[in-house]
Amino acid sequence: MTDTNHRTLFAAERRHRMRVRLMQSALQLMAIHGPTQISIDDVINHAEVSRGTFYKYFNAPADLVVALAIEVSNEMIRVLDPMVIEFDDPAERLAAGMRLMLRFVRSYPVLGSFVTRLGWPHLNHDEHMFYTFALRDIKLGMRTGKFDRMHLDVASNILAGSMIGAIHTVSTGSAPSNYPEQVAAGVLKGLGVSQQEAQRIATIRLPAPKLGSTSIFISVAQSLAL
C-alpha cells in the first residue's frame, strides 16, 4: 500500500469515527429529550467537539436526525435479516422480522423511543433498508399467493404502521409477553393470511437477536442502563 493510499484510508476512518461520535451523542440526547429538543450546541458539547467540526458532517440538527434514523434502522435490519432469510416462506420471514425487532426494542427501550419519535420508517426508499427487505418479502408473498394482491404501498403501510404502534407500546413497557406474536399475526391477517395459519406462523420458535459490539446505539443503551 502506498503512503497516499494509507493516508486516504486513515482520513476516511477518522471521518467515520467522528461521524459516529456525533450520531452517538445525538442519539443519547434524543433518548432523553426527543429529536426536536436538541440543538447544535447540545450535540457539540456532549461530543466535546467544535461547531466547525459539526458543520463538516451535517448542515443542521435536522440533517443529523435523518442520518441517525437511517443508520439506526438500517443497523437493526442488518442484524435481523440474516435470521429472517433462513425462512423460505415470505409470511414466516415477515413474522420473524417483526417479532425479532420488537424483542430488540424490549431489550433496548431507548431504541423504541427514538424510532417512534421519528415516525420511522419515513425516509427515502433508496436509503432505507426497511423497504428493500420488507418489500422483497411482500412481493414474494403476493407472487406465491401467500398474501392478497394489493398496491405495494397499502401492504407496506399495513406493516410499517402496525410496527410503529407496536414499537411504541413495547418501549413503554406496557405490552404483554406475547405482544410481538399478536402483532405479527395481526399483520399477516391484514395481508390475507388465514387466522389459523397466521397464528401458527407467529409462534414459530426464533433465536434471540443480539447487537454487535460496533453497534451505534449499544454503548448508548448501556450508558443509560437500559
Phi and psi restraints in degrees (value plus and minus 20) as a CYANA .aco file:
   2 THR   PHI     -96.2   -56.2
   2 THR   PSI     142.3   182.3
   3 ASP   PHI     -80.2   -40.2
   3 ASP   PSI     -56.6   -16.6
   4 THR   PHI     -84.1   -44.1
   4 THR   PSI     -65.7   -25.7
   5 ASN   PHI     -84.6   -44.6
   5 ASN   PSI     -58.6   -18.6
   6 HIS   PHI     -83.0   -43.0
   6 HIS   PSI     -64.4   -24.4
   7 ARG   PHI     -83.9   -43.9
   7 ARG   PSI     -59.3   -19.3
   8 THR   PHI     -83.4   -43.4
   8 THR   PSI     -65.8   -25.8
   9 LEU   PHI     -85.0   -45.0
   9 LEU   PSI     -60.5   -20.5
  10 PHE   PHI     -83.6   -43.6
  10 PHE   PSI     -63.0   -23.0
  11 ALA   PHI     -84.9   -44.9
  11 ALA   PSI     -60.5   -20.5
  12 ALA   PHI     -84.5   -44.5
  12 ALA   PSI     -61.1   -21.1
  13 GLU   PHI     -85.9   -45.9
  13 GLU   PSI     -59.3   -19.3
  14 ARG   PHI     -85.3   -45.3
  14 ARG   PSI     -60.9   -20.9
  15 ARG   PHI     -83.1   -43.1
  15 ARG   PSI     -60.8   -20.8
  16 HIS   PHI     -83.2   -43.2
  16 HIS   PSI     -64.5   -24.5
  17 ARG   PHI     -82.3   -42.3
  17 ARG   PSI     -60.4   -20.4
  18 MET   PHI     -89.2   -49.2
  18 MET   PSI     -59.3   -19.3
  19 ARG   PHI     -82.3   -42.3
  19 ARG   PSI     -63.9   -23.9
  20 VAL   PHI     -83.6   -43.6
  20 VAL   PSI     -60.1   -20.1
  21 ARG   PHI     -80.1   -40.1
  21 ARG   PSI     -64.1   -24.1
  22 LEU   PHI     -85.0   -45.0
  22 LEU   PSI     -61.6   -21.6
  23 MET   PHI     -88.8   -48.8
  23 MET   PSI     -58.6   -18.6
  24 GLN   PHI     -83.9   -43.9
  24 GLN   PSI     -60.6   -20.6
  25 SER   PHI     -83.6   -43.6
  25 SER   PSI     -64.1   -24.1
  26 ALA   PHI     -83.8   -43.8
  26 ALA   PSI     -60.4   -20.4
  27 LEU   PHI     -82.7   -42.7
  27 LEU   PSI     -62.4   -22.4
  28 GLN   PHI     -85.6   -45.6
  28 GLN   PSI     -61.1   -21.1
  29 LEU   PHI     -85.6   -45.6
  29 LEU   PSI     -61.1   -21.1
  30 MET   PHI     -87.3   -47.3
  30 MET   PSI     -54.7   -14.7
  31 ALA   PHI     -81.8   -41.8
  31 ALA   PSI     -49.1    -9.1
  32 ILE   PHI    -111.9   -71.9
  32 ILE   PSI     -64.1   -24.1
  33 HIS   PHI    -130.2   -90.2
  33 HIS   PSI     -35.1     4.9
  34 GLY   PHI      73.4   113.4
  34 GLY   PSI     133.2   173.2
  35 PRO   PHI     -89.0   -49.0
  35 PRO   PSI     -40.7    -0.7
  36 THR   PHI    -110.7   -70.7
  36 THR   PSI     -23.4    16.6
  37 GLN   PHI    -125.9   -85.9
  37 GLN   PSI     -15.6    24.4
  38 ILE   PHI    -127.0   -87.0
  38 ILE   PSI     130.9   170.9
  39 SER   PHI    -139.5   -99.5
  39 SER   PSI     152.6   192.6
  40 ILE   PHI     -79.4   -39.4
  40 ILE   PSI     -61.5   -21.5
  41 ASP   PHI     -80.8   -40.8
  41 ASP   PSI     -59.9   -19.9
  42 ASP   PHI     -78.8   -38.8
  42 ASP   PSI     -66.7   -26.7
  43 VAL   PHI     -87.5   -47.5
  43 VAL   PSI     -67.8   -27.8
  44 ILE   PHI     -90.1   -50.1
  44 ILE   PSI     -51.8   -11.8
  45 ASN   PHI     -88.9   -48.9
  45 ASN   PSI     -60.9   -20.9
  46 HIS   PHI     -88.6   -48.6
  46 HIS   PSI     -60.9   -20.9
  47 ALA   PHI    -101.1   -61.1
  47 ALA   PSI     -32.4     7.6
  48 GLU   PHI      39.7    79.7
  48 GLU   PSI      31.0    71.0
  49 VAL   PHI    -150.0  -110.0
  49 VAL   PSI     150.7   190.7
  50 SER   PHI    -105.1   -65.1
  50 SER   PSI     142.8   182.8
  51 ARG   PHI     -81.4   -41.4
  51 ARG   PSI     -58.5   -18.5
  52 GLY   PHI     -80.6   -40.6
  52 GLY   PSI     -58.8   -18.8
  53 THR   PHI     -82.8   -42.8
  53 THR   PSI     -62.5   -22.5
  54 PHE   PHI     -76.8   -36.8
  54 PHE   PSI     -66.3   -26.3
  55 TYR   PHI     -91.7   -51.7
  55 TYR   PSI     -32.0     8.0
  56 LYS   PHI     -91.3   -51.3
  56 LYS   PSI     -41.0    -1.0
  57 TYR   PHI    -135.2   -95.2
  57 TYR   PSI     -51.5   -11.5
  58 PHE   PHI    -160.9  -120.9
  58 PHE   PSI     124.8   164.8
  59 ASN   PHI    -102.9   -62.9
  59 ASN   PSI     -45.2    -5.2
  60 ALA   PHI    -183.6  -143.6
  60 ALA   PSI     144.4   184.4
  61 PRO   PHI     -75.5   -35.5
  61 PRO   PSI     -54.7   -14.7
  62 ALA   PHI     -81.6   -41.6
  62 ALA   PSI     -58.2   -18.2
  63 ASP   PHI     -85.9   -45.9
  63 ASP   PSI     -57.4   -17.4
  64 LEU   PHI     -85.7   -45.7
  64 LEU   PSI     -60.1   -20.1
  65 VAL   PHI     -81.8   -41.8
  65 VAL   PSI     -64.7   -24.7
  66 VAL   PHI     -84.0   -44.0
  66 VAL   PSI     -66.0   -26.0
  67 ALA   PHI     -81.1   -41.1
  67 ALA   PSI     -59.6   -19.6
  68 LEU   PHI     -89.4   -49.4
  68 LEU   PSI     -59.8   -19.8
  69 ALA   PHI     -80.4   -40.4
  69 ALA   PSI     -63.3   -23.3
  70 ILE   PHI     -82.6   -42.6
  70 ILE   PSI     -66.9   -26.9
  71 GLU   PHI     -85.5   -45.5
  71 GLU   PSI     -65.6   -25.6
  72 VAL   PHI     -86.2   -46.2
  72 VAL   PSI     -68.1   -28.1
  73 SER   PHI     -87.8   -47.8
  73 SER   PSI     -59.2   -19.2
  74 ASN   PHI     -85.8   -45.8
  74 ASN   PSI     -54.9   -14.9
  75 GLU   PHI     -84.7   -44.7
  75 GLU   PSI     -59.7   -19.7
  76 MET   PHI     -80.0   -40.0
  76 MET   PSI     -64.7   -24.7
  77 ILE   PHI     -83.2   -43.2
  77 ILE   PSI     -61.7   -21.7
  78 ARG   PHI     -82.1   -42.1
  78 ARG   PSI     -56.3   -16.3
  79 VAL   PHI     -93.3   -53.3
  79 VAL   PSI     -60.6   -20.6
  80 LEU   PHI    -106.0   -66.0
  80 LEU   PSI     -52.3   -12.3
  81 ASP   PHI     -81.8   -41.8
  81 ASP   PSI     -57.2   -17.2
  82 PRO   PHI     -77.6   -37.6
  82 PRO   PSI     -50.6   -10.6
  83 MET   PHI     -97.4   -57.4
  83 MET   PSI     -57.7   -17.7
  84 VAL   PHI     -86.6   -46.6
  84 VAL   PSI     -61.2   -21.2
  85 ILE   PHI     -89.0   -49.0
  85 ILE   PSI     -31.6     8.4
  86 GLU   PHI     -84.8   -44.8
  86 GLU   PSI     -42.4    -2.4
  87 PHE   PHI    -108.7   -68.7
  87 PHE   PSI     115.7   155.7
  88 ASP   PHI    -102.4   -62.4
  88 ASP   PSI     -54.3   -14.3
  89 ASP   PHI     -93.5   -53.5
  89 ASP   PSI     104.3   144.3
  90 PRO   PHI     -82.6   -42.6
  90 PRO   PSI     -52.1   -12.1
  91 ALA   PHI     -88.0   -48.0
  91 ALA   PSI     -58.9   -18.9
  92 GLU   PHI     -87.2   -47.2
  92 GLU   PSI     -54.8   -14.8
  93 ARG   PHI     -83.4   -43.4
  93 ARG   PSI     -69.2   -29.2
  94 LEU   PHI     -81.5   -41.5
  94 LEU   PSI     -65.1   -25.1
  95 ALA   PHI     -82.9   -42.9
  95 ALA   PSI     -63.0   -23.0
  96 ALA   PHI     -82.3   -42.3
  96 ALA   PSI     -64.1   -24.1
  97 GLY   PHI     -81.5   -41.5
  97 GLY   PSI     -63.7   -23.7
  98 MET   PHI     -83.3   -43.3
  98 MET   PSI     -67.5   -27.5
  99 ARG   PHI     -85.6   -45.6
  99 ARG   PSI     -62.2   -22.2
 100 LEU   PHI     -85.8   -45.8
 100 LEU   PSI     -60.0   -20.0
 101 MET   PHI     -84.8   -44.8
 101 MET   PSI     -60.9   -20.9
 102 LEU   PHI     -89.0   -49.0
 102 LEU   PSI     -52.2   -12.2
 103 ARG   PHI     -86.3   -46.3
 103 ARG   PSI     -57.5   -17.5
 104 PHE   PHI     -76.6   -36.6
 104 PHE   PSI     -70.0   -30.0
 105 VAL   PHI     -84.6   -44.6
 105 VAL   PSI     -56.5   -16.5
 106 ARG   PHI     -82.9   -42.9
 106 ARG   PSI     -56.5   -16.5
 107 SER   PHI     -96.7   -56.7
 107 SER   PSI     -50.9   -10.9
 108 TYR   PHI    -150.5  -110.5
 108 TYR   PSI      56.3    96.3
 109 PRO   PHI     -76.8   -36.8
 109 PRO   PSI     -47.8    -7.8
 110 VAL   PHI     -78.7   -38.7
 110 VAL   PSI     -54.6   -14.6
 111 LEU   PHI     -85.5   -45.5
 111 LEU   PSI     -65.2   -25.2
 112 GLY   PHI     -83.5   -43.5
 112 GLY   PSI     -60.0   -20.0
 113 SER   PHI     -81.3   -41.3
 113 SER   PSI     -62.9   -22.9
 114 PHE   PHI     -85.5   -45.5
 114 PHE   PSI     -66.4   -26.4
 115 VAL   PHI     -82.6   -42.6
 115 VAL   PSI     -65.4   -25.4
 116 THR   PHI     -90.7   -50.7
 116 THR   PSI     -52.9   -12.9
 117 ARG   PHI     -87.5   -47.5
 117 ARG   PSI     -48.5    -8.5
 118 LEU   PHI    -105.4   -65.4
 118 LEU   PSI     -33.5     6.5
 119 GLY   PHI      51.1    91.1
 119 GLY   PSI      11.9    51.9
 120 TRP   PHI     -79.6   -39.6
 120 TRP   PSI     125.5   165.5
 121 PRO   PHI    -117.4   -77.4
 121 PRO   PSI     106.0   146.0
 122 HIS   PHI    -150.5  -110.5
 122 HIS   PSI     -10.8    29.2
 123 LEU   PHI    -113.4   -73.4
 123 LEU   PSI     158.7   198.7
 124 ASN   PHI     -75.5   -35.5
 124 ASN   PSI     109.1   149.1
 125 HIS   PHI     -78.0   -38.0
 125 HIS   PSI     -53.1   -13.1
 126 ASP   PHI     -90.8   -50.8
 126 ASP   PSI     -44.3    -4.3
 127 GLU   PHI    -116.9   -76.9
 127 GLU   PSI     -43.9    -3.9
 128 HIS   PHI    -118.7   -78.7
 128 HIS   PSI      95.7   135.7
 129 MET   PHI     -88.3   -48.3
 129 MET   PSI     -37.8     2.2
 130 PHE   PHI     -73.4   -33.4
 130 PHE   PSI     -67.3   -27.3
 131 TYR   PHI     -87.3   -47.3
 131 TYR   PSI     -57.6   -17.6
 132 THR   PHI     -80.0   -40.0
 132 THR   PSI     -70.5   -30.5
 133 PHE   PHI    -103.9   -63.9
 133 PHE   PSI     -58.3   -18.3
 134 ALA   PHI     -86.7   -46.7
 134 ALA   PSI     -65.4   -25.4
 135 LEU   PHI     -88.9   -48.9
 135 LEU   PSI     -50.5   -10.5
 136 ARG   PHI     -74.8   -34.8
 136 ARG   PSI     -68.0   -28.0
 137 ASP   PHI     -98.0   -58.0
 137 ASP   PSI     -54.0   -14.0
 138 ILE   PHI     -85.1   -45.1
 138 ILE   PSI     -65.0   -25.0
 139 LYS   PHI     -81.7   -41.7
 139 LYS   PSI     -62.9   -22.9
 140 LEU   PHI     -82.3   -42.3
 140 LEU   PSI     -60.9   -20.9
 141 GLY   PHI     -82.6   -42.6
 141 GLY   PSI     -58.0   -18.0
 142 MET   PHI     -91.2   -51.2
 142 MET   PSI     -60.4   -20.4
 143 ARG   PHI     -83.9   -43.9
 143 ARG   PSI     -56.9   -16.9
 144 THR   PHI    -110.5   -70.5
 144 THR   PSI     -20.6    19.4
 145 GLY   PHI      61.7   101.7
 145 GLY   PSI     -12.1    27.9
 146 LYS   PHI     -92.7   -52.7
 146 LYS   PSI     -56.5   -16.5
 147 PHE   PHI    -132.0   -92.0
 147 PHE   PSI     135.8   175.8
 148 ASP   PHI     -86.9   -46.9
 148 ASP   PSI     129.9   169.9
 149 ARG   PHI     -93.2   -53.2
 149 ARG   PSI     108.8   148.8
 150 MET   PHI    -179.2  -139.2
 150 MET   PSI     147.0   187.0
 151 HIS   PHI     -80.6   -40.6
 151 HIS   PSI     119.7   159.7
 152 LEU   PHI     -79.7   -39.7
 152 LEU   PSI     -54.4   -14.4
 153 ASP   PHI     -85.1   -45.1
 153 ASP   PSI     -55.2   -15.2
 154 VAL   PHI     -84.8   -44.8
 154 VAL   PSI     -67.0   -27.0
 155 ALA   PHI     -83.0   -43.0
 155 ALA   PSI     -65.3   -25.3
 156 SER   PHI     -87.2   -47.2
 156 SER   PSI     -52.4   -12.4
 157 ASN   PHI     -90.5   -50.5
 157 ASN   PSI     -55.0   -15.0
 158 ILE   PHI     -79.4   -39.4
 158 ILE   PSI     -65.4   -25.4
 159 LEU   PHI     -90.2   -50.2
 159 LEU   PSI     -74.7   -34.7
 160 ALA   PHI     -85.9   -45.9
 160 ALA   PSI     -62.8   -22.8
 161 GLY   PHI     -82.6   -42.6
 161 GLY   PSI     -62.2   -22.2
 162 SER   PHI     -83.4   -43.4
 162 SER   PSI     -59.6   -19.6
 163 MET   PHI     -90.2   -50.2
 163 MET   PSI     -55.6   -15.6
 164 ILE   PHI     -80.4   -40.4
 164 ILE   PSI     -68.8   -28.8
 165 GLY   PHI     -83.5   -43.5
 165 GLY   PSI     -61.0   -21.0
 166 ALA   PHI     -86.8   -46.8
 166 ALA   PSI     -61.9   -21.9
 167 ILE   PHI     -81.4   -41.4
 167 ILE   PSI     -61.4   -21.4
 168 HIS   PHI     -81.5   -41.5
 168 HIS   PSI     -66.6   -26.6
 169 THR   PHI     -82.2   -42.2
 169 THR   PSI     -65.4   -25.4
 170 VAL   PHI     -85.8   -45.8
 170 VAL   PSI     -60.8   -20.8
 171 SER   PHI     -88.1   -48.1
 171 SER   PSI     -41.3    -1.3
 172 THR   PHI    -103.6   -63.6
 172 THR   PSI     -29.1    10.9
 173 GLY   PHI      61.0   101.0
 173 GLY   PSI      -8.2    31.8
 174 SER   PHI    -119.4   -79.4
 174 SER   PSI     -18.8    21.2
 175 ALA   PHI    -105.7   -65.7
 175 ALA   PSI     122.7   162.7
 176 PRO   PHI     -89.1   -49.1
 176 PRO   PSI     146.2   186.2
 177 SER   PHI     -82.1   -42.1
 177 SER   PSI     -51.6   -11.6
 178 ASN   PHI    -116.1   -76.1
 178 ASN   PSI      -1.9    38.1
 179 TYR   PHI     -80.1   -40.1
 179 TYR   PSI     -64.1   -24.1
 180 PRO   PHI     -76.8   -36.8
 180 PRO   PSI     -57.4   -17.4
 181 GLU   PHI     -88.9   -48.9
 181 GLU   PSI     -58.2   -18.2
 182 GLN   PHI     -84.0   -44.0
 182 GLN   PSI     -62.5   -22.5
 183 VAL   PHI     -84.4   -44.4
 183 VAL   PSI     -67.0   -27.0
 184 ALA   PHI     -79.1   -39.1
 184 ALA   PSI     -64.9   -24.9
 185 ALA   PHI     -83.7   -43.7
 185 ALA   PSI     -60.7   -20.7
 186 GLY   PHI     -82.9   -42.9
 186 GLY   PSI     -63.6   -23.6
 187 VAL   PHI     -85.1   -45.1
 187 VAL   PSI     -63.7   -23.7
 188 LEU   PHI     -80.6   -40.6
 188 LEU   PSI     -61.4   -21.4
 189 LYS   PHI     -83.9   -43.9
 189 LYS   PSI     -56.9   -16.9
 190 GLY   PHI     -84.0   -44.0
 190 GLY   PSI     -46.9    -6.9
 191 LEU   PHI    -109.7   -69.7
 191 LEU   PSI     -22.1    17.9
 192 GLY   PHI      90.8   130.8
 192 GLY   PSI     -15.9    24.1
 193 VAL   PHI    -100.0   -60.0
 193 VAL   PSI     120.3   160.3
 194 SER   PHI     -83.1   -43.1
 194 SER   PSI     136.2   176.2
 195 GLN   PHI     -80.6   -40.6
 195 GLN   PSI     -64.4   -24.4
 196 GLN   PHI     -83.8   -43.8
 196 GLN   PSI     -64.1   -24.1
 197 GLU   PHI     -88.3   -48.3
 197 GLU   PSI     -60.4   -20.4
 198 ALA   PHI     -81.4   -41.4
 198 ALA   PSI     -60.9   -20.9
 199 GLN   PHI     -85.6   -45.6
 199 GLN   PSI     -60.4   -20.4
 200 ARG   PHI     -83.1   -43.1
 200 ARG   PSI     -68.7   -28.7
 201 ILE   PHI     -83.2   -43.2
 201 ILE   PSI     -58.2   -18.2
 202 ALA   PHI     -92.8   -52.8
 202 ALA   PSI     -27.0    13.0
 203 THR   PHI    -138.3   -98.3
 203 THR   PSI      -6.0    34.0
 204 ILE   PHI     -84.1   -44.1
 204 ILE   PSI     119.7   159.7
 205 ARG   PHI     -84.0   -44.0
 205 ARG   PSI     115.7   155.7
 206 LEU   PHI    -147.4  -107.4
 206 LEU   PSI     134.1   174.1
 207 PRO   PHI     -96.1   -56.1
 207 PRO   PSI     142.1   182.1
 208 ALA   PHI    -101.8   -61.8
 208 ALA   PSI     109.9   149.9
 209 PRO   PHI     -91.6   -51.6
 209 PRO   PSI     125.2   165.2
 210 LYS   PHI    -154.6  -114.6
 210 LYS   PSI     120.6   160.6
 211 LEU   PHI    -104.4   -64.4
 211 LEU   PSI     125.3   165.3
 212 GLY   PHI     -97.2   -57.2
 212 GLY   PSI     142.0   182.0
 213 SER   PHI     -88.0   -48.0
 213 SER   PSI     -37.8     2.2
 214 THR   PHI    -116.3   -76.3
 214 THR   PSI     -11.0    29.0
 215 SER   PHI     -75.0   -35.0
 215 SER   PSI     120.8   160.8
 216 ILE   PHI     -92.1   -52.1
 216 ILE   PSI     -43.0    -3.0
 217 PHE   PHI    -132.9   -92.9
 217 PHE   PSI     -22.5    17.5
 218 ILE   PHI     -84.4   -44.4
 218 ILE   PSI     -62.0   -22.0
 219 SER   PHI     -87.5   -47.5
 219 SER   PSI     -53.7   -13.7
 220 VAL   PHI     -87.3   -47.3
 220 VAL   PSI     -65.5   -25.5
 221 ALA   PHI     -79.9   -39.9
 221 ALA   PSI     -62.1   -22.1
 222 GLN   PHI     -88.2   -48.2
 222 GLN   PSI     -60.4   -20.4
 223 SER   PHI     -87.7   -47.7
 223 SER   PSI     -46.4    -6.4
 224 LEU   PHI    -110.7   -70.7
 224 LEU   PSI     -18.1    21.9
 225 ALA   PHI      38.1    78.1
 225 ALA   PSI      23.0    63.0
